Amino acid sequence: MTDDRKLTDFRRWALAVLDLLSAGPERQVEYLRASGVGPDEVLLQFDDVLHVAHTRLADGSLNGEDYLLLQSVNESVNSVSARPEEIWAEDALKKAAEWEEVRAASRVAKSGLEQSWSQESGD
């Protein structure tokens, strides 16, 4: 697999994870039920993206501004992770302010990354 292909795959994956994180609670619950996983899985997927992004930042294939967009989502993710067990219930996806903060931060990051990556590819 070429480096360009790997970068393209990373970008698609990151945007797909941000798309799920920014989705409304109904879609998130639908995803969880269809996948047979709990709400923590959504955050674990983002954690995986962030780890790969950190490596890409180090090798120069991700710029600092794009990494900061992902890091801003991570701050919201950390606020969810710091909450008590109730935050992991499906009902909390609909009602907890922390989950809404994750959605808002994810929307901003997704939009910023789409714009940045589109400019880089000349779209």
C-alpha positions as CSV (number, residue, x, y, z in Angstrom):
1,M,0.0,0.0,0.0
2,T,1.4,3.4,-1.0
3,D,1.9,6.1,1.5
4,D,-0.7,8.3,-0.3
5,R,-3.2,5.4,-0.1
6,K,-2.5,5.0,3.7
7,L,-3.0,8.7,4.3
8,T,-6.2,8.6,2.3
9,D,-7.4,5.6,4.3
10,F,-6.5,7.3,7.6
11,R,-8.4,10.5,6.6
12,R,-11.5,8.5,5.6
13,W,-11.4,6.5,8.9
14,A,-10.9,9.7,11.0
15,L,-13.8,11.4,9.3
16,A,-16.0,8.3,9.7
17,V,-15.3,8.2,13.4
18,L,-15.9,11.9,13.8
19,D,-19.1,11.5,11.8
20,L,-20.4,8.9,14.4
21,L,-19.2,11.1,17.3
22,S,-21.0,14.1,15.9
23,A,-24.2,12.2,15.1
24,G,-27.4,12.7,17.0
25,P,-28.0,10.4,20.0
26,E,-30.6,8.4,18.0
27,R,-28.1,7.4,15.4
28,Q,-25.5,6.7,18.0
29,V,-27.9,4.4,19.9
30,E,-28.8,2.7,16.7
31,Y,-25.1,2.1,15.9
32,L,-24.5,0.7,19.4
33,R,-27.5,-1.7,19.2
34,A,-26.6,-2.9,15.7
35,S,-23.0,-3.4,16.7
36,G,-23.7,-4.9,20.1
37,V,-21.3,-2.6,21.9
38,G,-21.6,0.0,24.6
39,P,-21.2,3.8,24.4
40,D,-17.5,3.5,25.4
41,E,-16.8,1.8,22.1
42,V,-17.5,5.1,20.3
43,L,-14.9,6.8,22.4
44,L,-12.4,4.0,22.0
45,Q,-12.6,4.3,18.2
46,F,-11.7,8.0,18.6
47,D,-8.9,7.1,20.9
48,D,-7.5,4.8,18.2
49,V,-7.7,7.7,15.7
50,L,-6.0,10.0,18.0
51,H,-3.1,7.6,18.6
52,V,-2.6,7.2,14.8
53,A,-2.9,10.9,14.4
54,H,-0.1,11.5,16.9
55,T,2.1,9.1,14.9
56,R,1.2,10.9,11.7
57,L,2.0,14.3,13.4
58,A,5.4,12.9,14.3
59,D,6.2,11.7,10.8
60,G,4.9,14.9,9.2
61,S,1.9,13.5,7.3
62,L,-0.5,15.3,9.6
63,N,0.0,19.0,10.2
64,G,-0.2,20.6,13.7
65,E,-3.5,22.5,13.0
66,D,-5.3,19.3,12.0
67,Y,-3.9,17.5,15.0
68,L,-5.2,20.3,17.3
69,L,-8.7,19.9,15.9
70,L,-8.6,16.2,16.9
71,Q,-7.0,17.2,20.3
72,S,-10.0,19.6,20.9
73,V,-12.3,16.6,20.5
74,N,-10.2,14.6,22.9
75,E,-10.7,17.3,25.6
76,S,-14.5,16.7,25.4
77,V,-14.0,12.9,25.3
78,N,-11.9,13.2,28.5
79,S,-14.8,15.0,30.2
80,V,-17.1,12.0,29.4
81,S,-14.5,9.5,30.6
82,A,-14.1,11.3,33.9
83,R,-17.8,11.0,34.7
84,P,-19.4,8.3,36.8
85,E,-20.8,5.0,35.4
86,E,-24.2,6.6,34.5
87,I,-22.6,8.4,31.6
88,W,-22.2,5.0,29.8
89,A,-25.9,4.3,29.7
90,E,-27.7,4.7,26.4
91,D,-30.0,7.2,28.0
92,A,-27.0,9.4,28.9
93,L,-26.2,9.7,25.2
94,K,-29.5,11.5,24.9
95,K,-29.4,13.6,28.1
96,A,-25.9,14.3,29.3
97,A,-24.3,17.6,28.5
98,E,-20.9,16.0,28.2
99,W,-22.1,13.8,25.3
100,E,-23.5,16.9,23.5
101,E,-20.1,18.7,24.0
102,V,-18.4,15.7,22.3
103,R,-20.9,16.0,19.4
104,A,-20.3,19.7,19.1
105,A,-16.5,19.4,19.2
106,S,-16.6,16.5,16.7
107,R,-18.7,18.6,14.3
108,V,-16.2,21.4,14.4
109,A,-13.2,19.1,14.0
110,K,-14.9,17.2,11.1
111,S,-15.7,20.3,9.3
112,G,-12.2,21.8,9.8
113,L,-10.5,18.6,8.7
114,E,-12.7,18.2,5.6
115,Q,-11.9,21.7,4.6
116,S,-8.2,21.3,5.2
117,W,-7.9,17.9,3.5
118,S,-9.9,19.1,0.6
119,Q,-7.6,22.0,0.0
120,E,-4.6,19.7,0.2
121,S,-6.0,17.4,-2.4
122,G,-7.0,20.3,-4.6
123,D,-10.7,19.5,-4.5
